[in-house]
Amino acid sequence: MSRGSDRWVRASSLVDCAATLAGKAPWFRATNAQVPQYARAWREERARAQSASGPLWVVCGDSAAQGVGAGSYDAGYVGQLREWLQERDRCAWRVINLSRSGARTREVIEDQLPLLTGLPPADLVTAVVGGNDVLHTPLARWYVDIEALVEAVPAGSVVATVSRGLWERKARRGNARLLTSAARRGLPVADLWAHTGPPYRGNYADGFHPNAAGYRQWTAALIDALAVFDEQARPAERPLRSAGPARADTSLPPPPPSTQD
């Protein structure tokens, strides 16, 4: 066995060990318990959003979009960005969250994005996914899925790079493919890679899922992507309705209260 193959085997074994520990270590038990709770909360939020009025954000993605790791379902990047949008636009934003914990890029394409056809027109669509692909999807397959995702999302949708901290060599390659594909189609990119990295202490709930503080880095990346796209797009092409001033404060809201982080 070559030295490179040996490193691969050791890395794969580490992932298997992490998966085993995920159900046993206290910090993983806490985040695992959040998965059904947060999914139920977002289903209830979806019902409210479909009967309400106001600008609509449709969220696609994985456990990060569900807010897993934060102290409440709306303390992740989705809840934080919604608060920023509402402060910017001076109106309430509805959120329909189609994400699922454990989802990979292919699931977003095949299971989540098709649901857009049954929803009211969205003012914003985000597809932030890839962390599970870093762990489980072969790189060649991930390349195909990244390019398919970029083609499948509606015009003006926000896609994202993968954050730092896990199998970074593979993540960099996937990120490079996404940046190239998104630029070709003119999509805004939330560059999570550029907004995350060491020091990691204090930003993670279990070593994989961010806590509310860690999600603030993701929120900042999304705000930057929206700001750049909003400045570059002609008014008729902008995906966001703005009831506020044309150039609003882009500072983050204060951290949400949390009893777990």
NORTASUL-V523704 format. One line per field, one symbol per residue. phi: phi as a letter, one per 40 degrees, with the letter a starting at -180 (. if undefined). psi: psi as a letter, one per 20 degrees, with the letter a starting at -180 (. if undefined). Layout:
BEGIN
phi=???
psi=???
END
This chain:
BEGIN
phi=.ccccccccccccccccccccdcbcdccccccccdcccccccccccccccbbbhdbbbbbibccccgdhccaccbccccccccccccccfacbcbbbccadgcbdcccccbccdccccbcdccabbbbaicccdcbcddcccddccccccccccdgccbacccchafccccccccccccccccccgccbcccdccbhcccdgbbcagbcccdccccccccccccccccccccccdccccbcbcbccbbcbcccddccabbc
psi=prhghghgggghhggggghghhigqghhhghhhhghghggghghhgghhijarrqppppqbbhhhijphrirhjjahghghgggghhgikrppqpoojrppiqrghhgghhghhihhjrqpqhppqnoqhghhhhipqgghggghghhghhhqqpiqprqrqrriomhggghggggggggghhhikqqponhghirrqpipijqhjigpqahghhhhgghggggghgghhhhqqhiipippoiaqhnrpjqqrqpqqpih.
END
